[in-house]
C-alpha cells in the first residue's frame, strides 16, 4: 500500500496506554496506570443527558456549543480565576484532548517549534508531531521540585518557536505552579511573542495551594492576548467517556475558531453537552467528595512509600503520585513496569511515557479504591540505604 504521511509515522507510542491495555488483558490486575475516576456519576447529570435523548434532541448544535453551556463554563472561570471571560470566547470541545488539538491547529505550521514540559503529558508531543510541528521539551528537574525555570525555557527559544505549553496542576507530577511562577512565565511569553496553551484539566483538585491560571495575567486587548485555556469535565465530574470540555480563546479569533471547529468535529454531541450543563450548574457534592477521596488516597499512598523508603514528589494537585523507582528499574523503567505487572499484577505508568527526565520514575494514579491502591503499593520493592530524597 502507499506510505502514510511522515508526520503520522513520527507520532510516538503512548506508553500509558501500552501498559494499561496489557493490564486489562491480565486477570485480576490492579490498574494504577490510568487516571479514571471511580465514583458513580451524579444522578442529575445522567438524567440531563438521557432527557436530551428522550426528547430526540439529537441534531447539530452550534459549532461553539450550546449557549447556556458556554456561559456556564465562562461563569465558572470568572468566579474561580477572576478573569473577565465572556461566553463568546468559550468553545465546547470533545474533551481536553480535542481542545489541545484545536488550539495547536490554530497556532502551529509544519516545522514550527512548541515548548512542552519534560516530564509532561505525552499527547503534547503526539499532537504537535501529528501537525508537523517540532516539540521541544523544557526540563523539569527533580532537584528543583520539578518546577520550570525561566532560564531553562528561554535557552530553548529559537526563531521557529511559536507556542509555550503550561500544565498546572501537572499530569504526571501533581506539581502546581505558584502565582510568582505564572507571572514570570507569562512575562517570558510576552518577551518572545509566544502563544501560551494552558492545560488546566485538574484545576478542581489542589491541596493547600491555589490554582492560578495564566489567563489572569494575559493581555487585555486582542493585540496583547495570547493564552488558550484548556478545560475538561472528565476529571472534575468523572465524565471521561462523555468527552466534554472547553477551550477558552483570546478575544478576536471567533471566525477562525468557527472555521477550525467545523473542520475538526463540527460540534459536540448534544447529550454530552446537556449532561455537562447539569454538572456545572447543579449540586457540587461529587467534586467535594472526589477532592476528599483523592487527598486521603494521596496521604495513605505517601505513608506506604515512606515505609518502603521510596522517594516521591508530594502532590500538591491532580490525583497522581510521582515516585522514584530507580533503585529497582535498572535504567529502563518502561521494561520494568512490564515485568512488575507480570510478576505482581500491578500496572504503573512508566515515567518515560512523559519524557526523558522521567526515566526511573513511575506515575501512580490515586483515583480508585483506597484498598486497591494500598494493596498495589505494598507489592513495590523497598529501597534500601539512607533517608529519602528531598520531596
ZADREN-664187 format. One record per residue (C-alpha): x, y negated, z; residue number from 1. Coordinates in Angstrom, 3 decimals, padded with zeros to 6 digits, m for minus. Each point is the difference from the previous one (the first is absolute). Last residue first. Layout:
<lumpa east="X" north="Y" up="Z" i="NUM"/>
...
// end
This chain:
<lumpa east="010.389" north="m015.935" up="048.332" i="391"/>
<lumpa east="003.620" north="000.104" up="001.110" i="390"/>
<lumpa east="001.459" north="003.471" up="m000.484" i="389"/>
<lumpa east="m000.960" north="002.618" up="002.533" i="388"/>
<lumpa east="002.413" north="001.230" up="002.598" i="387"/>
<lumpa east="002.893" north="002.361" up="m000.470" i="386"/>
<lumpa east="000.252" north="003.493" up="m001.425" i="385"/>
<lumpa east="m002.576" north="002.507" up="m001.212" i="384"/>
<lumpa east="m002.906" north="m000.739" up="m002.279" i="383"/>
<lumpa east="m003.051" north="002.216" up="000.360" i="382"/>
<lumpa east="m001.320" north="002.080" up="m002.878" i="381"/>
<lumpa east="m003.598" north="m000.970" up="m000.792" i="380"/>
<lumpa east="m002.625" north="002.602" up="000.953" i="379"/>
<lumpa east="m001.486" north="m002.139" up="002.803" i="378"/>
<lumpa east="m000.687" north="m002.637" up="m002.648" i="377"/>
<lumpa east="m002.591" north="002.210" up="m001.686" i="376"/>
<lumpa east="m001.786" north="000.915" up="003.222" i="375"/>
<lumpa east="m000.014" north="m003.633" up="001.095" i="374"/>
<lumpa east="m001.568" north="m001.136" up="m003.267" i="373"/>
<lumpa east="m002.521" north="002.847" up="m000.064" i="372"/>
<lumpa east="m000.993" north="m000.842" up="003.590" i="371"/>
<lumpa east="m000.369" north="m003.682" up="m000.872" i="370"/>
<lumpa east="m002.412" north="000.687" up="m002.837" i="369"/>
<lumpa east="000.903" north="m001.983" up="m003.126" i="368"/>
<lumpa east="001.225" north="m003.559" up="m000.586" i="367"/>
<lumpa east="003.581" north="000.064" up="001.208" i="366"/>
<lumpa east="001.739" north="000.847" up="m003.286" i="365"/>
<lumpa east="003.694" north="000.793" up="000.502" i="364"/>
<lumpa east="002.476" north="m001.482" up="m002.455" i="363"/>
<lumpa east="003.385" north="001.712" up="m000.134" i="362"/>
<lumpa east="003.579" north="m001.280" up="000.077" i="361"/>
<lumpa east="003.274" north="001.565" up="m001.178" i="360"/>
<lumpa east="000.067" north="m001.952" up="m003.260" i="359"/>
<lumpa east="m002.484" north="m002.863" up="000.298" i="358"/>
<lumpa east="002.590" north="m002.554" up="m001.102" i="357"/>
<lumpa east="m000.262" north="001.499" up="m003.500" i="356"/>
<lumpa east="m003.659" north="m000.880" up="m000.401" i="355"/>
<lumpa east="m003.505" north="000.809" up="001.217" i="354"/>
<lumpa east="m000.316" north="003.650" up="m001.018" i="353"/>
<lumpa east="003.563" north="000.297" up="001.308" i="352"/>
<lumpa east="m001.426" north="m000.169" up="003.521" i="351"/>
<lumpa east="m001.590" north="003.418" up="m000.414" i="350"/>
<lumpa east="m003.703" north="000.190" up="000.890" i="349"/>
<lumpa east="m000.660" north="002.615" up="002.682" i="348"/>
<lumpa east="m001.868" north="003.288" up="m000.447" i="347"/>
<lumpa east="m000.094" north="002.535" up="002.853" i="346"/>
<lumpa east="m000.289" north="003.783" up="m000.440" i="345"/>
<lumpa east="003.217" north="000.693" up="001.908" i="344"/>
<lumpa east="002.268" north="001.931" up="m002.387" i="343"/>
<lumpa east="m001.529" north="m000.842" up="m003.389" i="342"/>
<lumpa east="m000.887" north="m003.570" up="000.996" i="341"/>
<lumpa east="003.433" north="m000.523" up="001.551" i="340"/>
<lumpa east="001.660" north="001.393" up="m003.127" i="339"/>
<lumpa east="m001.903" north="m002.464" up="m002.189" i="338"/>
<lumpa east="000.731" north="m002.831" up="002.444" i="337"/>
<lumpa east="003.716" north="000.899" up="m000.215" i="336"/>
<lumpa east="000.119" north="m000.112" up="m003.797" i="335"/>
<lumpa east="m001.165" north="m003.613" up="m000.081" i="334"/>
<lumpa east="002.148" north="m000.799" up="003.044" i="333"/>
<lumpa east="003.224" north="000.819" up="m001.811" i="332"/>
<lumpa east="002.997" north="m001.135" up="002.083" i="331"/>
<lumpa east="m000.060" north="002.999" up="002.335" i="330"/>
<lumpa east="m003.604" north="m000.509" up="001.130" i="329"/>
<lumpa east="000.417" north="000.981" up="003.664" i="328"/>
<lumpa east="001.999" north="m002.796" up="001.671" i="327"/>
<lumpa east="m001.299" north="m002.352" up="m002.716" i="326"/>
<lumpa east="m003.507" north="000.330" up="001.411" i="325"/>
<lumpa east="m000.471" north="m003.721" up="000.683" i="324"/>
<lumpa east="m003.672" north="m000.826" up="000.578" i="323"/>
<lumpa east="m002.377" north="m002.548" up="m001.538" i="322"/>
<lumpa east="m003.369" north="000.201" up="001.734" i="321"/>
<lumpa east="m003.095" north="m000.799" up="m002.014" i="320"/>
<lumpa east="m003.374" north="m001.576" up="000.665" i="319"/>
<lumpa east="000.342" north="m003.624" up="m001.119" i="318"/>
<lumpa east="001.587" north="m002.428" up="002.498" i="317"/>
<lumpa east="002.682" north="m000.647" up="002.604" i="316"/>
<lumpa east="001.482" north="003.487" up="m000.369" i="315"/>
<lumpa east="003.006" north="000.705" up="002.213" i="314"/>
<lumpa east="002.665" north="001.112" up="m002.443" i="313"/>
<lumpa east="001.240" north="003.484" up="000.789" i="312"/>
<lumpa east="002.951" north="001.857" up="001.514" i="311"/>
<lumpa east="m000.518" north="003.668" up="000.988" i="310"/>
<lumpa east="001.124" north="000.830" up="003.579" i="309"/>
<lumpa east="m002.531" north="002.869" up="000.122" i="308"/>
<lumpa east="m001.803" north="m001.466" up="003.001" i="307"/>
<lumpa east="000.030" north="m003.432" up="m001.631" i="306"/>
<lumpa east="m001.530" north="001.527" up="m003.130" i="305"/>
<lumpa east="m002.817" north="001.496" up="002.058" i="304"/>
<lumpa east="m000.596" north="m003.290" up="001.840" i="303"/>
<lumpa east="m000.102" north="m001.896" up="m003.294" i="302"/>
<lumpa east="m002.697" north="002.376" up="m001.266" i="301"/>
<lumpa east="m002.196" north="m000.749" up="003.022" i="300"/>
<lumpa east="000.509" north="m003.758" up="m000.365" i="299"/>
<lumpa east="m000.753" north="000.004" up="m003.714" i="298"/>
<lumpa east="m002.993" north="002.279" up="000.489" i="297"/>
<lumpa east="m001.454" north="m002.373" up="002.597" i="296"/>
<lumpa east="000.575" north="m002.957" up="m002.317" i="295"/>
<lumpa east="m001.630" north="001.823" up="m002.895" i="294"/>
<lumpa east="m003.019" north="000.977" up="002.120" i="293"/>
<lumpa east="m000.521" north="m003.480" up="001.463" i="292"/>
<lumpa east="000.129" north="m001.602" up="m003.457" i="291"/>
<lumpa east="m002.317" north="002.639" up="m001.458" i="290"/>
<lumpa east="m002.601" north="m000.647" up="002.700" i="289"/>
<lumpa east="000.087" north="m003.762" up="m000.600" i="288"/>
<lumpa east="m000.204" north="000.469" up="m003.760" i="287"/>
<lumpa east="m002.953" north="002.402" up="000.262" i="286"/>
<lumpa east="m001.859" north="m002.236" up="002.462" i="285"/>
<lumpa east="m000.009" north="m002.929" up="m002.462" i="284"/>
<lumpa east="m003.766" north="m000.320" up="m000.425" i="283"/>
<lumpa east="m001.113" north="m001.260" up="m003.436" i="282"/>
<lumpa east="001.310" north="m002.690" up="m002.373" i="281"/>
<lumpa east="003.236" north="001.593" up="m001.243" i="280"/>
<lumpa east="m001.161" north="003.620" up="000.052" i="279"/>
<lumpa east="m003.405" north="m000.792" up="m001.509" i="278"/>
<lumpa east="001.651" north="m001.905" up="m002.846" i="277"/>
<lumpa east="002.395" north="002.890" up="m000.560" i="276"/>
<lumpa east="m002.879" north="002.487" up="m000.277" i="275"/>
<lumpa east="m001.659" north="m002.353" up="m002.495" i="274"/>
<lumpa east="003.204" north="m000.188" up="m002.035" i="273"/>
<lumpa east="000.533" north="003.755" up="000.037" i="272"/>
<lumpa east="m003.547" north="000.539" up="m001.252" i="271"/>
<lumpa east="000.576" north="m002.572" up="m002.817" i="270"/>
<lumpa east="003.036" north="001.683" up="m001.540" i="269"/>
<lumpa east="002.837" north="m002.495" up="m000.601" i="268"/>
<lumpa east="000.055" north="m002.088" up="m003.162" i="267"/>
<lumpa east="001.628" north="m000.104" up="m003.442" i="266"/>
<lumpa east="002.829" north="002.276" up="001.190" i="265"/>
<lumpa east="003.243" north="m001.086" up="m001.653" i="264"/>
<lumpa east="m000.925" north="m002.082" up="m003.080" i="263"/>
<lumpa east="m002.952" north="m001.751" up="001.632" i="262"/>
<lumpa east="002.061" north="m000.840" up="003.075" i="261"/>
<lumpa east="002.740" north="m001.445" up="m002.216" i="260"/>
<lumpa east="m002.386" north="m002.357" up="m001.767" i="259"/>
<lumpa east="m001.820" north="m001.046" up="003.178" i="258"/>
<lumpa east="003.291" north="m000.727" up="001.757" i="257"/>
<lumpa east="001.207" north="m002.108" up="m002.920" i="256"/>
<lumpa east="m003.190" north="m002.042" up="000.143" i="255"/>
<lumpa east="000.150" north="m000.343" up="003.791" i="254"/>
<lumpa east="003.619" north="m001.126" up="000.228" i="253"/>
<lumpa east="m000.441" north="m003.546" up="001.356" i="252"/>
<lumpa east="000.397" north="000.754" up="003.691" i="251"/>
<lumpa east="002.405" north="002.712" up="001.193" i="250"/>
<lumpa east="m001.446" north="003.519" up="000.108" i="249"/>
<lumpa east="m001.622" north="002.031" up="002.750" i="248"/>
<lumpa east="m000.089" north="003.671" up="m000.970" i="247"/>
<lumpa east="m002.665" north="002.083" up="001.668" i="246"/>
<lumpa east="m000.603" north="003.586" up="001.011" i="245"/>
<lumpa east="m002.168" north="003.014" up="m000.724" i="244"/>
<lumpa east="000.885" north="003.525" up="m001.038" i="243"/>
<lumpa east="m002.936" north="001.946" up="001.502" i="242"/>
<lumpa east="002.357" north="002.860" up="000.831" i="241"/>
<lumpa east="002.123" north="m001.917" up="002.521" i="240"/>
<lumpa east="m002.948" north="m001.626" up="001.783" i="239"/>
<lumpa east="001.424" north="000.512" up="003.504" i="238"/>
<lumpa east="m001.188" north="m003.412" up="001.191" i="237"/>
<lumpa east="003.266" north="m001.931" up="000.331" i="236"/>
<lumpa east="002.079" north="002.514" up="m001.948" i="235"/>
<lumpa east="m001.951" north="000.221" up="m003.249" i="234"/>
<lumpa east="m001.546" north="m003.467" up="000.398" i="233"/>
<lumpa east="002.776" north="m001.566" up="m002.026" i="232"/>
<lumpa east="001.801" north="m003.316" up="m000.385" i="231"/>
<lumpa east="002.611" north="m001.285" up="m002.471" i="230"/>
<lumpa east="000.926" north="m003.683" up="000.265" i="229"/>
<lumpa east="001.410" north="m001.722" up="m003.085" i="228"/>
<lumpa east="002.147" north="m002.980" up="000.994" i="227"/>
<lumpa east="001.468" north="m002.674" up="m002.322" i="226"/>
<lumpa east="m001.775" north="m003.305" up="000.541" i="225"/>
<lumpa east="001.919" north="m003.223" up="m000.756" i="224"/>
<lumpa east="m001.394" north="m000.988" up="m003.414" i="223"/>
<lumpa east="m003.467" north="001.280" up="000.899" i="222"/>
<lumpa east="m000.021" north="m002.276" up="003.068" i="221"/>
<lumpa east="000.304" north="000.672" up="003.745" i="220"/>
<lumpa east="003.217" north="001.967" up="m000.078" i="219"/>
<lumpa east="000.253" north="003.230" up="001.971" i="218"/>
<lumpa east="000.969" north="000.030" up="003.654" i="217"/>
<lumpa east="m003.085" north="001.668" up="001.457" i="216"/>
<lumpa east="m000.115" north="002.243" up="m003.079" i="215"/>
<lumpa east="003.118" north="001.719" up="001.370" i="214"/>
<lumpa east="m002.370" north="001.793" up="002.402" i="213"/>
<lumpa east="000.931" north="000.125" up="003.677" i="212"/>
<lumpa east="m000.993" north="003.120" up="001.935" i="211"/>
<lumpa east="000.406" north="m000.708" up="003.692" i="210"/>
<lumpa east="001.889" north="002.159" up="002.484" i="209"/>
<lumpa east="m001.106" north="002.076" up="002.995" i="208"/>
<lumpa east="m000.892" north="002.964" up="m002.235" i="207"/>
<lumpa east="m001.098" north="m000.625" up="m003.582" i="206"/>
<lumpa east="m002.704" north="001.820" up="m001.940" i="205"/>
<lumpa east="m002.489" north="m002.074" up="m001.973" i="204"/>
<lumpa east="002.664" north="m001.262" up="m002.439" i="203"/>
<lumpa east="000.813" north="003.533" up="m001.161" i="202"/>
<lumpa east="m000.540" north="m000.493" up="m003.743" i="201"/>
<lumpa east="001.733" north="m003.392" up="m000.012" i="200"/>
<lumpa east="002.121" north="000.291" up="m003.155" i="199"/>
<lumpa east="001.176" north="m003.531" up="m000.814" i="198"/>
<lumpa east="000.953" north="m000.590" up="m003.620" i="197"/>
<lumpa east="002.111" north="m003.153" up="m000.241" i="196"/>
<lumpa east="000.803" north="m001.804" up="m003.253" i="195"/>
<lumpa east="003.469" north="m001.449" up="m000.154" i="194"/>
<lumpa east="001.086" north="m003.603" up="m000.634" i="193"/>
<lumpa east="003.496" north="000.505" up="001.459" i="192"/>
<lumpa east="m000.312" north="m002.575" up="002.798" i="191"/>
<lumpa east="m003.722" north="000.672" up="000.329" i="190"/>
<lumpa east="000.578" north="003.729" up="000.557" i="189"/>
<lumpa east="002.757" north="m000.721" up="002.532" i="188"/>
<lumpa east="m002.274" north="m002.414" up="001.869" i="187"/>
<lumpa east="m002.625" north="002.747" up="000.102" i="186"/>
<lumpa east="002.559" north="002.393" up="001.456" i="185"/>
<lumpa east="000.941" north="m002.484" up="002.711" i="184"/>
<lumpa east="m003.593" north="m000.687" up="000.985" i="183"/>
<lumpa east="m000.774" north="003.740" up="000.146" i="182"/>
<lumpa east="003.104" north="000.643" up="002.089" i="181"/>
<lumpa east="m000.965" north="m002.706" up="002.491" i="180"/>
<lumpa east="m003.535" north="001.350" up="000.311" i="179"/>
<lumpa east="001.400" north="003.433" up="000.780" i="178"/>
<lumpa east="m000.191" north="002.813" up="m002.512" i="177"/>
<lumpa east="m001.427" north="003.260" up="001.350" i="176"/>
<lumpa east="001.785" north="003.373" up="m000.055" i="175"/>
<lumpa east="m002.080" north="003.211" up="m000.093" i="174"/>
<lumpa east="002.734" north="001.403" up="m002.199" i="173"/>
<lumpa east="m001.713" north="001.875" up="m002.821" i="172"/>
<lumpa east="m002.106" north="m002.052" up="m000.817" i="171"/>
<lumpa east="000.686" north="m003.387" up="001.461" i="170"/>
<lumpa east="m002.377" north="m002.311" up="001.801" i="169"/>
<lumpa east="000.977" north="m002.013" up="m001.969" i="168"/>
<lumpa east="001.054" north="000.711" up="m003.563" i="167"/>
<lumpa east="001.712" north="m002.666" up="m002.110" i="166"/>
<lumpa east="000.649" north="000.279" up="m003.743" i="165"/>
<lumpa east="002.062" north="m002.753" up="m001.662" i="164"/>
<lumpa east="m000.689" north="m000.586" up="m003.689" i="163"/>
<lumpa east="001.683" north="m001.546" up="m003.058" i="162"/>
<lumpa east="003.667" north="000.916" up="000.008" i="161"/>
<lumpa east="001.473" north="m000.223" up="m003.520" i="160"/>
<lumpa east="002.355" north="m002.934" up="000.740" i="159"/>
<lumpa east="001.374" north="001.980" up="002.938" i="158"/>
<lumpa east="m000.929" north="000.432" up="003.659" i="157"/>
<lumpa east="001.830" north="002.780" up="001.870" i="156"/>
<lumpa east="002.124" north="m002.228" up="002.261" i="155"/>
<lumpa east="m003.149" north="m001.846" up="001.066" i="154"/>
<lumpa east="m001.455" north="003.196" up="001.440" i="153"/>
<lumpa east="003.005" north="000.760" up="002.197" i="152"/>
<lumpa east="000.236" north="m003.654" up="001.083" i="151"/>
<lumpa east="m003.671" north="m000.053" up="000.991" i="150"/>
<lumpa east="000.375" north="002.947" up="002.342" i="149"/>
<lumpa east="m002.834" north="002.530" up="m000.012" i="148"/>
<lumpa east="m000.871" north="001.872" up="003.216" i="147"/>
<lumpa east="000.831" north="003.697" up="000.346" i="146"/>
<lumpa east="000.906" north="m000.577" up="003.663" i="145"/>
<lumpa east="003.157" north="m001.800" up="m001.068" i="144"/>
<lumpa east="002.389" north="002.924" up="000.554" i="143"/>
<lumpa east="m002.513" north="002.293" up="m001.707" i="142"/>
<lumpa east="000.397" north="m001.988" up="m003.238" i="141"/>
<lumpa east="m002.761" north="m001.304" up="m002.251" i="140"/>
<lumpa east="001.725" north="m000.477" up="m003.339" i="139"/>
<lumpa east="m001.516" north="m001.685" up="m003.046" i="138"/>
<lumpa east="m000.917" north="002.561" up="m002.639" i="137"/>
<lumpa east="000.039" north="m001.082" up="m003.632" i="136"/>
<lumpa east="m002.920" north="001.095" up="m002.183" i="135"/>
<lumpa east="000.555" north="m000.554" up="m003.745" i="134"/>
<lumpa east="m003.102" north="m000.643" up="m002.109" i="133"/>
<lumpa east="m001.347" north="002.233" up="m002.766" i="132"/>
<lumpa east="m003.562" north="m000.095" up="001.327" i="131"/>
<lumpa east="000.158" north="003.613" up="001.219" i="130"/>
<lumpa east="003.296" north="m000.938" up="001.638" i="129"/>
<lumpa east="m001.822" north="m002.664" up="002.046" i="128"/>
<lumpa east="m002.640" north="002.508" up="001.047" i="127"/>
<lumpa east="002.449" north="002.696" up="001.121" i="126"/>
<lumpa east="002.301" north="m002.389" up="001.862" i="125"/>
<lumpa east="m002.724" north="m001.561" up="002.160" i="124"/>
<lumpa east="m001.681" north="003.425" up="m000.103" i="123"/>
<lumpa east="002.625" north="001.375" up="002.381" i="122"/>
<lumpa east="m000.913" north="m002.102" up="003.089" i="121"/>
<lumpa east="003.162" north="m001.585" up="001.329" i="120"/>
<lumpa east="003.370" north="000.905" up="001.472" i="119"/>
<lumpa east="001.439" north="m001.927" up="m001.834" i="118"/>
<lumpa east="m002.377" north="m002.925" up="m000.529" i="117"/>
<lumpa east="m000.818" north="m001.137" up="m003.554" i="116"/>
<lumpa east="001.462" north="m002.769" up="m002.147" i="115"/>
<lumpa east="m001.435" north="m000.088" up="m003.522" i="114"/>
<lumpa east="002.162" north="m000.610" up="m003.063" i="113"/>
<lumpa east="m001.323" north="m000.578" up="m003.498" i="112"/>
<lumpa east="001.074" north="002.381" up="m002.773" i="111"/>
<lumpa east="m003.502" north="000.485" up="m001.392" i="110"/>
<lumpa east="m002.250" north="m002.852" up="001.140" i="109"/>
<lumpa east="m001.247" north="m000.354" up="003.559" i="108"/>
<lumpa east="m002.497" north="m002.396" up="001.599" i="107"/>
<lumpa east="m003.538" north="000.859" up="m001.072" i="106"/>
<lumpa east="000.586" north="003.725" up="m000.271" i="105"/>
<lumpa east="001.747" north="m000.107" up="003.397" i="104"/>
<lumpa east="m003.114" north="m001.475" up="001.591" i="103"/>
<lumpa east="m002.375" north="002.559" up="m001.524" i="102"/>
<lumpa east="002.311" north="002.922" up="000.795" i="101"/>
<lumpa east="000.136" north="m001.192" up="003.614" i="100"/>
<lumpa east="m003.802" north="m000.340" up="000.082" i="99"/>
<lumpa east="m000.386" north="003.478" up="m001.486" i="98"/>
<lumpa east="002.111" north="001.315" up="002.862" i="97"/>
<lumpa east="m001.989" north="m002.036" up="002.520" i="96"/>
<lumpa east="m003.201" north="001.837" up="m000.851" i="95"/>
<lumpa east="m002.241" north="m000.307" up="m003.057" i="94"/>
<lumpa east="000.003" north="m003.778" up="m000.033" i="93"/>
<lumpa east="m002.287" north="m002.819" up="001.107" i="92"/>
<lumpa east="001.488" north="m003.302" up="m001.137" i="91"/>
<lumpa east="000.065" north="m002.918" up="002.439" i="90"/>
<lumpa east="000.987" north="m003.491" up="m001.196" i="89"/>
<lumpa east="m003.591" north="m001.088" up="m000.745" i="88"/>
<lumpa east="m000.959" north="001.073" up="003.529" i="87"/>
<lumpa east="001.824" north="m003.046" up="001.342" i="86"/>
<lumpa east="003.126" north="000.223" up="002.112" i="85"/>
<lumpa east="000.798" north="m002.685" up="002.584" i="84"/>
<lumpa east="002.588" north="001.934" up="002.003" i="83"/>
<lumpa east="m000.494" north="000.318" up="003.767" i="82"/>
<lumpa east="001.392" north="003.529" up="m000.041" i="81"/>
<lumpa east="m002.674" north="002.020" up="001.797" i="80"/>
<lumpa east="m003.078" north="m002.132" up="m000.627" i="79"/>
<lumpa east="000.893" north="m001.105" up="m003.515" i="78"/>
<lumpa east="000.944" north="003.558" up="m000.975" i="77"/>
<lumpa east="m003.271" north="001.402" up="001.365" i="76"/>
<lumpa east="m002.007" north="m002.695" up="m001.787" i="75"/>
<lumpa east="001.788" north="000.646" up="m003.299" i="74"/>
<lumpa east="m000.667" north="003.750" up="000.177" i="73"/>
<lumpa east="m003.662" north="m000.640" up="000.825" i="72"/>
<lumpa east="m000.255" north="m002.600" up="m002.777" i="71"/>
<lumpa east="001.283" north="002.474" up="m002.568" i="70"/>
<lumpa east="m002.462" north="002.566" up="001.353" i="69"/>
<lumpa east="m002.954" north="m002.384" up="m000.344" i="68"/>
<lumpa east="001.013" north="m000.924" up="m003.560" i="67"/>
<lumpa east="000.164" north="003.671" up="m001.072" i="66"/>
<lumpa east="003.280" north="000.664" up="m001.753" i="65"/>
<lumpa east="002.504" north="m001.883" up="m002.165" i="64"/>
<lumpa east="m001.084" north="001.659" up="m003.234" i="63"/>
<lumpa east="m003.672" north="m000.598" up="000.787" i="62"/>
<lumpa east="m001.850" north="003.245" up="000.777" i="61"/>
<lumpa east="m000.718" north="002.641" up="m002.601" i="60"/>
<lumpa east="m002.955" north="002.305" up="000.526" i="59"/>
<lumpa east="m000.652" north="002.526" up="002.744" i="58"/>
<lumpa east="m002.633" north="m001.739" up="002.099" i="57"/>
<lumpa east="m002.213" north="003.078" up="m000.163" i="56"/>
<lumpa east="m001.978" north="m000.988" up="003.134" i="55"/>
<lumpa east="001.119" north="003.203" up="001.677" i="54"/>
<lumpa east="003.579" north="m000.496" up="m001.207" i="53"/>
<lumpa east="000.314" north="m003.387" up="001.709" i="52"/>
<lumpa east="m001.720" north="001.446" up="003.069" i="51"/>
<lumpa east="002.707" north="002.680" up="000.129" i="50"/>
<lumpa east="002.792" north="m002.572" up="000.226" i="49"/>
<lumpa east="m001.790" north="m002.036" up="002.667" i="48"/>
<lumpa east="m000.880" north="003.115" up="001.999" i="47"/>
<lumpa east="003.622" north="001.140" up="000.088" i="46"/>
<lumpa east="001.112" north="m003.342" up="001.410" i="45"/>
<lumpa east="m002.854" north="m000.111" up="002.540" i="44"/>
<lumpa east="000.914" north="003.488" up="001.189" i="43"/>
<lumpa east="003.589" north="m000.915" up="000.868" i="42"/>
<lumpa east="002.486" north="002.336" up="m001.702" i="41"/>
<lumpa east="001.088" north="003.099" up="001.909" i="40"/>
<lumpa east="003.525" north="m000.342" up="001.348" i="39"/>
<lumpa east="003.231" north="001.512" up="m001.349" i="38"/>
<lumpa east="001.791" north="m002.856" up="m001.700" i="37"/>
<lumpa east="002.240" north="001.350" up="m002.809" i="36"/>
<lumpa east="003.564" north="m001.305" up="000.047" i="35"/>
<lumpa east="001.969" north="002.923" up="m001.430" i="34"/>
<lumpa east="002.941" north="002.069" up="001.230" i="33"/>
<lumpa east="m001.261" north="001.209" up="003.380" i="32"/>
<lumpa east="m001.784" north="003.017" up="m001.507" i="31"/>
<lumpa east="m000.021" north="002.873" up="002.491" i="30"/>
<lumpa east="000.032" north="003.141" up="m002.138" i="29"/>
<lumpa east="m002.539" north="002.747" up="000.730" i="28"/>
<lumpa east="000.202" north="001.590" up="m003.430" i="27"/>
<lumpa east="002.668" north="m001.622" up="m002.204" i="26"/>
<lumpa east="m001.377" north="m001.270" up="m003.340" i="25"/>
<lumpa east="m001.035" north="m003.286" up="001.601" i="24"/>
<lumpa east="003.538" north="m000.244" up="001.386" i="23"/>
<lumpa east="001.524" north="000.251" up="m003.491" i="22"/>
<lumpa east="m002.402" north="m002.730" up="m001.093" i="21"/>
<lumpa east="001.250" north="m002.143" up="002.862" i="20"/>
<lumpa east="003.681" north="000.617" up="m000.774" i="19"/>
<lumpa east="m000.263" north="m001.131" up="m003.650" i="18"/>
<lumpa east="m002.592" north="m002.666" up="000.728" i="17"/>
<lumpa east="002.422" north="m001.773" up="002.312" i="16"/>
<lumpa east="002.875" north="000.611" up="m002.444" i="15"/>
<lumpa east="m001.680" north="m002.097" up="m002.693" i="14"/>
<lumpa east="001.996" north="000.985" up="m003.093" i="13"/>
<lumpa east="001.712" north="m002.867" up="m001.809" i="12"/>
<lumpa east="m001.441" north="m001.899" up="m002.994" i="11"/>
<lumpa east="002.765" north="m000.070" up="m002.649" i="10"/>
<lumpa east="m001.816" north="002.286" up="m002.466" i="9"/>
<lumpa east="m002.927" north="m002.429" up="000.027" i="8"/>
<lumpa east="002.217" north="m002.984" up="m000.849" i="7"/>
<lumpa east="001.563" north="001.995" up="m002.818" i="6"/>
<lumpa east="m003.332" north="000.558" up="m001.747" i="5"/>
<lumpa east="m000.944" north="003.645" up="m000.421" i="4"/>
<lumpa east="001.647" north="001.976" up="m002.751" i="3"/>
<lumpa east="m001.968" north="001.439" up="m002.933" i="2"/>
<lumpa east="m001.134" north="003.656" up="000.280" i="1"/>
// end
